[in-house]
Every structure is written in structure tokens, then in C-alpha cells.
């Protein structure tokens, strides 16, 4: 690289798409009072995706489903 060329930018990471099954589990965790950032970390998604589900912007007709414990 010569001095005039800036270094390449790192590639952006994408969080996986939220499925209806994930949305149901996220709604359940929200109903338990779990923090959005903790839910996002659990599912390896952006906190904004959890917020969209919480506000009803995404998957408004999906009912909460309990998580499988075992």
C-alpha cells in the first residue's frame, strides 16, 4: 500500500435474521422482565431487533412461547 491509500475498513457484522420461533421466545423473555440487551446477547442479534419485536413493529401476531429448558 502506498501512503495515499487508506487502510481497508473492517467488514460489518450482520446479526442473523429473526425467525418467528425466535420472536416467540423473545416475547416470552420480555414478559419475564429480562433486559433487551441480555436477550439480544443470548440470541446473538442486535438489540434493535429485540426492540422491534417488543414494540410490535416486527411479528405483531406471534404469541410468546416458553423456552425449552432441556
Jmol script that loads the backbone (N, CA, C; Angstrom):
load data "model"
ATOM      1  N   UNK A   1       0.842  -1.176   0.000  1.00  0.00           N
ATOM      2  CA  UNK A   1       0.000   0.000   0.000  1.00  0.00           C
ATOM      3  C   UNK A   1       0.885   1.237   0.000  1.00  0.00           C
ATOM      4  N   UNK A   2       0.478   2.226  -0.778  1.00  0.00           N
ATOM      5  CA  UNK A   2       1.249   3.461  -0.704  1.00  0.00           C
ATOM      6  C   UNK A   2       0.639   4.362   0.365  1.00  0.00           C
ATOM      7  N   UNK A   3       1.267   5.443   0.635  1.00  0.00           N
ATOM      8  CA  UNK A   3       0.845   6.322   1.731  1.00  0.00           C
ATOM      9  C   UNK A   3      -0.476   7.031   1.469  1.00  0.00           C
ATOM     10  N   UNK A   4      -0.888   7.149   0.210  1.00  0.00           N
ATOM     11  CA  UNK A   4      -2.123   7.853  -0.123  1.00  0.00           C
ATOM     12  C   UNK A   4      -3.363   6.969   0.007  1.00  0.00           C
ATOM     13  N   UNK A   5      -3.174   5.676   0.074  1.00  0.00           N
ATOM     14  CA  UNK A   5      -4.297   4.745   0.137  1.00  0.00           C
ATOM     15  C   UNK A   5      -4.656   4.484   1.595  1.00  0.00           C
ATOM     16  N   UNK A   6      -5.905   4.777   1.981  1.00  0.00           N
ATOM     17  CA  UNK A   6      -6.290   4.493   3.376  1.00  0.00           C
ATOM     18  C   UNK A   6      -6.409   2.989   3.586  1.00  0.00           C
ATOM     19  N   UNK A   7      -6.244   2.543   4.814  1.00  0.00           N
ATOM     20  CA  UNK A   7      -6.385   1.104   5.079  1.00  0.00           C
ATOM     21  C   UNK A   7      -7.833   0.679   4.845  1.00  0.00           C
ATOM     22  N   UNK A   8      -8.051  -0.570   4.461  1.00  0.00           N
ATOM     23  CA  UNK A   8      -9.426  -1.033   4.228  1.00  0.00           C
ATOM     24  C   UNK A   8     -10.231  -1.038   5.517  1.00  0.00           C
ATOM     25  N   UNK A   9     -11.516  -0.758   5.406  1.00  0.00           N
ATOM     26  CA  UNK A   9     -12.401  -0.764   6.567  1.00  0.00           C
ATOM     27  C   UNK A   9     -12.757  -2.202   6.922  1.00  0.00           C
ATOM     28  N   UNK A  10     -12.959  -2.473   8.200  1.00  0.00           N
ATOM     29  CA  UNK A  10     -13.365  -3.833   8.573  1.00  0.00           C
ATOM     30  C   UNK A  10     -14.776  -4.120   8.051  1.00  0.00           C
ATOM     31  N   UNK A  11     -15.036  -5.387   7.761  1.00  0.00           N
ATOM     32  CA  UNK A  11     -16.353  -5.765   7.266  1.00  0.00           C
ATOM     33  C   UNK A  11     -17.376  -5.662   8.385  1.00  0.00           C
ATOM     34  N   UNK A  12     -18.568  -5.209   8.025  1.00  0.00           N
ATOM     35  CA  UNK A  12     -19.638  -5.097   9.017  1.00  0.00           C
ATOM     36  C   UNK A  12     -20.189  -6.477   9.330  1.00  0.00           C
ATOM     37  N   UNK A  13     -20.453  -6.706  10.605  1.00  0.00           N
ATOM     38  CA  UNK A  13     -21.069  -7.965  11.008  1.00  0.00           C
ATOM     39  C   UNK A  13     -22.577  -7.812  10.916  1.00  0.00           C
ATOM     40  N   UNK A  14     -23.231  -8.812  10.429  1.00  0.00           N
ATOM     41  CA  UNK A  14     -24.690  -8.823  10.366  1.00  0.00           C
ATOM     42  C   UNK A  14     -25.214  -9.776  11.416  1.00  0.00           C
ATOM     43  N   UNK A  15     -26.261  -9.355  12.091  1.00  0.00           N
ATOM     44  CA  UNK A  15     -26.890 -10.290  13.012  1.00  0.00           C
ATOM     45  C   UNK A  15     -27.824 -11.178  12.192  1.00  0.00           C
ATOM     46  N   UNK A  16     -28.029 -12.411  12.637  1.00  0.00           N
ATOM     47  CA  UNK A  16     -28.902 -13.310  11.873  1.00  0.00           C
ATOM     48  C   UNK A  16     -30.335 -12.789  11.844  1.00  0.00           C
ATOM     49  N   UNK A  17     -31.078 -13.208  10.824  1.00  0.00           N
ATOM     50  CA  UNK A  17     -32.479 -12.825  10.724  1.00  0.00           C
ATOM     51  C   UNK A  17     -33.266 -13.452  11.873  1.00  0.00           C
ATOM     52  N   UNK A  18     -34.220 -12.705  12.382  1.00  0.00           N
ATOM     53  CA  UNK A  18     -35.072 -13.207  13.461  1.00  0.00           C
ATOM     54  C   UNK A  18     -36.197 -14.021  12.835  1.00  0.00           C
ATOM     55  N   UNK A  19     -36.342 -15.248  13.283  1.00  0.00           N
ATOM     56  CA  UNK A  19     -37.392 -16.131  12.789  1.00  0.00           C
ATOM     57  C   UNK A  19     -38.638 -15.976  13.672  1.00  0.00           C
ATOM     58  N   UNK A  20     -39.790 -16.425  13.193  1.00  0.00           N
ATOM     59  CA  UNK A  20     -40.985 -16.375  14.042  1.00  0.00           C
ATOM     60  C   UNK A  20     -40.811 -17.150  15.352  1.00  0.00           C
ATOM     61  N   UNK A  21     -40.094 -18.270  15.305  1.00  0.00           N
ATOM     62  CA  UNK A  21     -39.858 -19.043  16.534  1.00  0.00           C
ATOM     63  C   UNK A  21     -39.004 -18.245  17.516  1.00  0.00           C
ATOM     64  N   UNK A  22     -37.984 -17.563  17.005  1.00  0.00           N
ATOM     65  CA  UNK A  22     -37.154 -16.727  17.867  1.00  0.00           C
ATOM     66  C   UNK A  22     -37.976 -15.591  18.447  1.00  0.00           C
ATOM     67  N   UNK A  23     -38.840 -14.988  17.639  1.00  0.00           N
ATOM     68  CA  UNK A  23     -39.668 -13.875  18.096  1.00  0.00           C
ATOM     69  C   UNK A  23     -40.572 -14.309  19.241  1.00  0.00           C
ATOM     70  N   UNK A  24     -41.130 -15.516  19.154  1.00  0.00           N
ATOM     71  CA  UNK A  24     -41.995 -16.023  20.222  1.00  0.00           C
ATOM     72  C   UNK A  24     -41.207 -16.195  21.515  1.00  0.00           C
ATOM     73  N   UNK A  25     -39.987 -16.701  21.406  1.00  0.00           N
ATOM     74  CA  UNK A  25     -39.151 -16.880  22.601  1.00  0.00           C
ATOM     75  C   UNK A  25     -38.719 -15.528  23.159  1.00  0.00           C
ATOM     76  N   UNK A  26     -38.414 -14.585  22.282  1.00  0.00           N
ATOM     77  CA  UNK A  26     -38.030 -13.243  22.727  1.00  0.00           C
ATOM     78  C   UNK A  26     -39.187 -12.583  23.464  1.00  0.00           C
ATOM     79  N   UNK A  27     -40.403 -12.728  22.952  1.00  0.00           N
ATOM     80  CA  UNK A  27     -41.574 -12.156  23.624  1.00  0.00           C
ATOM     81  C   UNK A  27     -41.763 -12.774  25.003  1.00  0.00           C
ATOM     82  N   UNK A  28     -41.499 -14.067  25.113  1.00  0.00           N
ATOM     83  CA  UNK A  28     -41.616 -14.722  26.410  1.00  0.00           C
ATOM     84  C   UNK A  28     -40.598 -14.150  27.396  1.00  0.00           C
ATOM     85  N   UNK A  29     -39.357 -13.997  26.954  1.00  0.00           N
ATOM     86  CA  UNK A  29     -38.323 -13.456  27.838  1.00  0.00           C
ATOM     87  C   UNK A  29     -38.628 -12.016  28.224  1.00  0.00           C
ATOM     88  N   UNK A  30     -39.185 -11.244  27.297  1.00  0.00           N
ATOM     89  CA  UNK A  30     -39.580  -9.872  27.612  1.00  0.00           C
ATOM     90  C   UNK A  30     -40.686  -9.862  28.671  1.00  0.00           C
ATOM     91  N   UNK A  31     -41.613 -10.822  28.574  1.00  0.00           N
ATOM     92  CA  UNK A  31     -42.710 -10.884  29.549  1.00  0.00           C
ATOM     93  C   UNK A  31     -42.200 -11.232  30.949  1.00  0.00           C
ATOM     94  N   UNK A  32     -41.050 -11.907  31.018  1.00  0.00           N
ATOM     95  CA  UNK A  32     -40.442 -12.225  32.315  1.00  0.00           C
ATOM     96  C   UNK A  32     -39.691 -11.036  32.902  1.00  0.00           C
ATOM     97  N   UNK A  33     -39.521  -9.985  32.097  1.00  0.00           N
ATOM     98  CA  UNK A  33     -38.823  -8.801  32.566  1.00  0.00           C
ATOM     99  C   UNK A  33     -37.337  -8.790  32.255  1.00  0.00           C
ATOM    100  N   UNK A  34     -36.899  -9.688  31.398  1.00  0.00           N
ATOM    101  CA  UNK A  34     -35.483  -9.741  31.035  1.00  0.00           C
ATOM    102  C   UNK A  34     -35.119  -8.519  30.199  1.00  0.00           C
ATOM    103  N   UNK A  35     -33.936  -7.974  30.392  1.00  0.00           N
ATOM    104  CA  UNK A  35     -33.489  -6.777  29.675  1.00  0.00           C
ATOM    105  C   UNK A  35     -33.253  -7.086  28.192  1.00  0.00           C
ATOM    106  N   UNK A  36     -33.572  -6.111  27.354  1.00  0.00           N
ATOM    107  CA  UNK A  36     -33.432  -6.292  25.910  1.00  0.00           C
ATOM    108  C   UNK A  36     -31.995  -6.617  25.514  1.00  0.00           C
ATOM    109  N   UNK A  37     -31.023  -5.967  26.147  1.00  0.00           N
ATOM    110  CA  UNK A  37     -29.632  -6.231  25.754  1.00  0.00           C
ATOM    111  C   UNK A  37     -29.199  -7.646  26.149  1.00  0.00           C
ATOM    112  N   UNK A  38     -29.765  -8.186  27.237  1.00  0.00           N
ATOM    113  CA  UNK A  38     -29.449  -9.565  27.628  1.00  0.00           C
ATOM    114  C   UNK A  38     -30.070 -10.559  26.651  1.00  0.00           C
ATOM    115  N   UNK A  39     -31.296 -10.277  26.211  1.00  0.00           N
ATOM    116  CA  UNK A  39     -31.955 -11.139  25.235  1.00  0.00           C
ATOM    117  C   UNK A  39     -31.185 -11.118  23.919  1.00  0.00           C
ATOM    118  N   UNK A  40     -30.774  -9.926  23.498  1.00  0.00           N
ATOM    119  CA  UNK A  40     -30.017  -9.799  22.257  1.00  0.00           C
ATOM    120  C   UNK A  40     -28.718 -10.598  22.334  1.00  0.00           C
ATOM    121  N   UNK A  41     -28.037 -10.538  23.457  1.00  0.00           N
ATOM    122  CA  UNK A  41     -26.792 -11.283  23.624  1.00  0.00           C
ATOM    123  C   UNK A  41     -27.055 -12.790  23.583  1.00  0.00           C
ATOM    124  N   UNK A  42     -28.153 -13.225  24.178  1.00  0.00           N
ATOM    125  CA  UNK A  42     -28.489 -14.654  24.190  1.00  0.00           C
ATOM    126  C   UNK A  42     -28.702 -15.188  22.775  1.00  0.00           C
ATOM    127  N   UNK A  43     -29.377 -14.417  21.942  1.00  0.00           N
ATOM    128  CA  UNK A  43     -29.687 -14.854  20.579  1.00  0.00           C
ATOM    129  C   UNK A  43     -28.648 -14.405  19.551  1.00  0.00           C
ATOM    130  N   UNK A  44     -27.615 -13.687  19.992  1.00  0.00           N
ATOM    131  CA  UNK A  44     -26.562 -13.180  19.091  1.00  0.00           C
ATOM    132  C   UNK A  44     -27.142 -12.291  18.000  1.00  0.00           C
ATOM    133  N   UNK A  45     -28.047 -11.392  18.412  1.00  0.00           N
ATOM    134  CA  UNK A  45     -28.647 -10.455  17.473  1.00  0.00           C
ATOM    135  C   UNK A  45     -28.480  -9.036  18.007  1.00  0.00           C
ATOM    136  N   UNK A  46     -28.776  -8.078  17.165  1.00  0.00           N
ATOM    137  CA  UNK A  46     -28.701  -6.675  17.536  1.00  0.00           C
ATOM    138  C   UNK A  46     -29.855  -6.338  18.479  1.00  0.00           C
ATOM    139  N   UNK A  47     -29.608  -5.465  19.442  1.00  0.00           N
ATOM    140  CA  UNK A  47     -30.648  -5.081  20.394  1.00  0.00           C
ATOM    141  C   UNK A  47     -31.831  -4.425  19.687  1.00  0.00           C
ATOM    142  N   UNK A  48     -31.581  -3.794  18.557  1.00  0.00           N
ATOM    143  CA  UNK A  48     -32.661  -3.175  17.787  1.00  0.00           C
ATOM    144  C   UNK A  48     -33.685  -4.183  17.313  1.00  0.00           C
ATOM    145  N   UNK A  49     -33.240  -5.410  17.008  1.00  0.00           N
ATOM    146  CA  UNK A  49     -34.188  -6.450  16.592  1.00  0.00           C
ATOM    147  C   UNK A  49     -35.116  -6.813  17.741  1.00  0.00           C
ATOM    148  N   UNK A  50     -34.579  -6.858  18.959  1.00  0.00           N
ATOM    149  CA  UNK A  50     -35.399  -7.160  20.139  1.00  0.00           C
ATOM    150  C   UNK A  50     -36.388  -6.020  20.366  1.00  0.00           C
ATOM    151  N   UNK A  51     -35.941  -4.800  20.184  1.00  0.00           N
ATOM    152  CA  UNK A  51     -36.817  -3.641  20.354  1.00  0.00           C
ATOM    153  C   UNK A  51     -37.953  -3.657  19.342  1.00  0.00           C
ATOM    154  N   UNK A  52     -37.657  -4.037  18.101  1.00  0.00           N
ATOM    155  CA  UNK A  52     -38.711  -4.112  17.075  1.00  0.00           C
ATOM    156  C   UNK A  52     -39.780  -5.119  17.462  1.00  0.00           C
ATOM    157  N   UNK A  53     -39.376  -6.221  18.052  1.00  0.00           N
ATOM    158  CA  UNK A  53     -40.341  -7.232  18.493  1.00  0.00           C
ATOM    159  C   UNK A  53     -41.111  -6.718  19.700  1.00  0.00           C
ATOM    160  N   UNK A  54     -40.424  -6.047  20.603  1.00  0.00           N
ATOM    161  CA  UNK A  54     -41.051  -5.521  21.819  1.00  0.00           C
ATOM    162  C   UNK A  54     -42.115  -4.474  21.497  1.00  0.00           C
ATOM    163  N   UNK A  55     -41.859  -3.622  20.522  1.00  0.00           N
ATOM    164  CA  UNK A  55     -42.807  -2.565  20.176  1.00  0.00           C
ATOM    165  C   UNK A  55     -43.896  -3.028  19.210  1.00  0.00           C
ATOM    166  N   UNK A  56     -43.752  -4.242  18.662  1.00  0.00           N
ATOM    167  CA  UNK A  56     -44.747  -4.750  17.730  1.00  0.00           C
ATOM    168  C   UNK A  56     -44.494  -4.369  16.293  1.00  0.00           C
ATOM    169  N   UNK A  57     -43.345  -3.758  16.002  1.00  0.00           N
ATOM    170  CA  UNK A  57     -43.007  -3.416  14.627  1.00  0.00           C
ATOM    171  C   UNK A  57     -42.805  -4.678  13.803  1.00  0.00           C
ATOM    172  N   UNK A  58     -42.185  -5.674  14.387  1.00  0.00           N
ATOM    173  CA  UNK A  58     -41.958  -6.971  13.740  1.00  0.00           C
ATOM    174  C   UNK A  58     -42.717  -8.047  14.500  1.00  0.00           C
ATOM    175  N   UNK A  59     -43.310  -8.967  13.779  1.00  0.00           N
ATOM    176  CA  UNK A  59     -44.020 -10.122  14.331  1.00  0.00           C
ATOM    177  C   UNK A  59     -45.087  -9.737  15.356  1.00  0.00           C
ATOM    178  N   UNK A  60     -46.013  -8.840  15.007  1.00  0.00           N
ATOM    179  CA  UNK A  60     -47.025  -8.441  15.989  1.00  0.00           C
ATOM    180  C   UNK A  60     -48.026  -9.553  16.329  1.00  0.00           C
ATOM    181  N   UNK A  61     -48.244 -10.509  15.425  1.00  0.00           N
ATOM    182  CA  UNK A  61     -49.241 -11.553  15.672  1.00  0.00           C
ATOM    183  C   UNK A  61     -48.702 -12.803  16.334  1.00  0.00           C
ATOM    184  N   UNK A  62     -47.421 -12.840  16.614  1.00  0.00           N
ATOM    185  CA  UNK A  62     -46.803 -14.023  17.224  1.00  0.00           C
ATOM    186  C   UNK A  62     -47.038 -13.991  18.730  1.00  0.00           C
ATOM    187  N   UNK A  63     -47.457 -15.138  19.265  1.00  0.00           N
ATOM    188  CA  UNK A  63     -47.684 -15.254  20.709  1.00  0.00           C
ATOM    189  C   UNK A  63     -46.399 -15.726  21.400  1.00  0.00           C
ATOM    190  N   UNK A  64     -46.170 -15.313  22.659  1.00  0.00           N
ATOM    191  CA  UNK A  64     -44.973 -15.772  23.397  1.00  0.00           C
ATOM    192  C   UNK A  64     -44.989 -17.285  23.586  1.00  0.00           C
ATOM    193  N   UNK A  65     -43.812 -17.881  23.499  1.00  0.00           N
ATOM    194  CA  UNK A  65     -43.634 -19.313  23.705  1.00  0.00           C
ATOM    195  C   UNK A  65     -42.505 -19.524  24.702  1.00  0.00           C
ATOM    196  N   UNK A  66     -42.718 -20.451  25.625  1.00  0.00           N
ATOM    197  CA  UNK A  66     -41.684 -20.737  26.618  1.00  0.00           C
ATOM    198  C   UNK A  66     -40.482 -21.376  25.956  1.00  0.00           C
ATOM    199  N   UNK A  67     -39.324 -21.145  26.549  1.00  0.00           N
ATOM    200  CA  UNK A  67     -38.086 -21.741  26.063  1.00  0.00           C
ATOM    201  C   UNK A  67     -38.002 -23.202  26.492  1.00  0.00           C
ATOM    202  N   UNK A  68     -37.314 -24.003  25.689  1.00  0.00           N
ATOM    203  CA  UNK A  68     -37.030 -25.370  26.086  1.00  0.00           C
ATOM    204  C   UNK A  68     -35.914 -25.350  27.116  1.00  0.00           C
ATOM    205  N   UNK A  69     -36.168 -25.918  28.279  1.00  0.00           N
ATOM    206  CA  UNK A  69     -35.168 -25.895  29.329  1.00  0.00           C
ATOM    207  C   UNK A  69     -34.165 -27.027  29.185  1.00  0.00           C
ATOM    208  N   UNK A  70     -34.553 -28.129  28.555  1.00  0.00           N
ATOM    209  CA  UNK A  70     -33.646 -29.262  28.423  1.00  0.00           C
ATOM    210  C   UNK A  70     -33.589 -29.731  27.008  1.00  0.00           C
TER     211      UNK A  70
END
end "model"
wireframe off; spacefill off
backbone 0.3
color backbone group
